Amino acid sequence: MLKNPDIDLPADLLQALREVCVPTATHHLVRRGFHNTFAIGIPPQALQPGQVMVGRARTVRFLPKREDLVEAQYGTVAGRPHRIAIESIEPGQVLVVDAGGSLEAGVAGDMYTRRVQARGGTGIVIDGAVRDIGAIRQVGLPVFCRGVHGAGISRALMSVDIDQPVRIGGVSVFPGDVLLGDVNGVVAIPPQEVEALVEYGLEHDAQESFTRAMLAEGYPLHRVYPLDKEMQKAYEEWSAAESRS
């Protein structure tokens, strides 16, 4: 089976990733040859102002319910794949759920969300729907999904496996990928790309802050986006001054 390389990502590196916005990360990954990393159509549904989600993927897959098989699949409450994933999620992981884009049932509500948070999970990403969105928003855990449905899983879906590659919003997500989510949406980052992304992202976002400041002062786009030679020198001086302050 295809899988990610076994790469340890220090906590301080993942913390630094929080300073990189999703558009910057997506742009960098495209430049690196990764063209399908932004999850299309999966916006934040529960996100506090300024909140950023970072964590490594723990995956679950759902299929449309097969009435003749679901009883065997769900032999015990504790043995259902999605519950196993929730009850074994580790600190720093994001629960990534492939529900095939289905909006016919909510695959997580506030109780599941609270349990993921209690175990140290850092977010939930669902290619599908949730229920109880008002209660979910009170939990404080980042949740990204396609929409909301009033009914739960049993109406239309069944979980079939965990810890396998899944597809969310047109993106392949492998266990151990790094999920970065903010108000713009979610991007899935191969673990070997995180260090270079952080280095690029912090510099890129600083340069964009400078560009915004110059636009506010009335400079034209062709001088500051991208920076011409004179403005590049001004940026380097500005950046040096910021680092000293």
Protein Blocks (a to p, Z undefined) as FASTA:
>chain_A
ZZdddddddfklmmmmmmpcfklmmmmmmmnopablbcghiacfbdcehiacdddddddd
dddddfklmmmmmmpfklpmklmmmmmccehiacdddehhpakbcfbdfklmmmmmmnop
abdcdedddehklmmmmnopacddfbdcfbdfklmpccfbehiacdeehiacdehiacdd
dfkbccdddfklmmmmmmmmmmmmmmmmmmmmmmmnopafklmoccdfklmmmmmmmmmm
mmmZZ
